[in-house]
Amino acid sequence: MQPYFFPYLGYYSLIKKTDLFILFDTVQFIRHGWIERNRILKPQDSWQYIAAPLEKFNLGTKIQDVKTRTNEDWQEKIIRQLDHYKKKSPFYHDTLAVIRESLKSEKTSITEINKNILEKTCQYIGLTPKIHIYSEMDLKIEEVTHPGEWALNISKSMGATEYINPTGGVEIFKRKQFDEAGIKLSFMGNNLPPYPQRRPTFENGLSIIDVMMFNSPKDICEMLDNVFFLNE
């Protein structure tokens, strides 16, 4: 998976279900995706973005080469955006401590920042994943001829017996190739339940930050198991 910024709950389900989670950062960075931003509640209704501001980069720049700005205190801006949760969120103080720790990194690489975020939030939830950055792994893989072969060839190089992908990516993979390589290809989806946000309308698909604000680590772990597989 590409390295997401405080991602939604389904991303953590993938982490929990895998033995090794690889942050794929050698492809082109696409602006306005989930790599540098995510969504939390607004004080009254609806949602708002939190974001890591990025240095200017050229079209075609790879994710691994994208850096955050160092001339502004964007980490504290995010902390201030969370202030309104204090009045309604039972786990506000615990969550805020995790967020501060997640944003402490001295790194400017968005990949490394997001890796630190994932590790700190997983630790709080109770997960102990192995998270690797693809550009740092020095893997020797076969030539890739179509997008679905990245996962296939990385899996082959790692000696994997199963590759799990979100259900949204079904069309880019050729199952026959995985079968011939002896690798099980699985597509996992989530049945993510609504949880009390202490407002009339539930905002679905928000950042893990929102989930942590209203749910205990134990409850979050149980949510992560509420999944289904298309091939089962």
Steps between C-alpha positions, in 0.01 A plus 500: 500500500607858445589677828187676627480783754303397811290267279149369548418186695503262203870570441570371852295188430743422218793555735349269761432221248852495352836370622687770308365836387696683230470875439525525123671833430683465167209609281386850403352716774141600419390832650198531726483132592539344844879512524523850647152554644195341658166597653376566853182653639435873486391661830129522415417276203654335195877443472826680432847409371816470702812511286877498487607787270748393234800661336452576133574208270482431129241292323620141496682522833496170685337471842838419656635843391213713634590707808301699755564869557731595782415872514167462680375321810236290326508237775365748755238617253366144489499481880296823511253356248434219746421731791123485450504124571582578864136573585347180362767232462556253786850413377612852409806521725626149416454564128667839511806347668525243219463767232774712654730198511409411141594848377829525689709362214800707392459362148367708211428207266122451486558124476704490819260733682207277408691189605557653843132594523396145417740346751396730786127467438529122458690478828218689676232278348691185595640392165864399447545512122813467290490809278767542232564779248534354152762748376727399789467123455738456203287219363584340168172438319401391152415764241151644547287511185167615649392660833383176662843345460658727761324310777557167328874548442563647845312207655705253297823668603396486867400135484142586592222242487213752500447859391208701641364809325196721565193416293534825307796370300355178357513607135877557479598145599520183291415212732651242265846654548471467878373143469795407278738652758336304783382818673146533630341827385248636750279808490390628838218738577368648823165508672591805705226573754398853597607607847372780724644834387263687731327689221178434301662377177780244481793598277635182342855421388687756707861476614609255770525811720123529514464128575748524788322803644178304555611138547732308732796311351321173578188609314705622204676163475164327487387735220807405297385137488166589343615414147400286204693340212366496145658165419357314801 
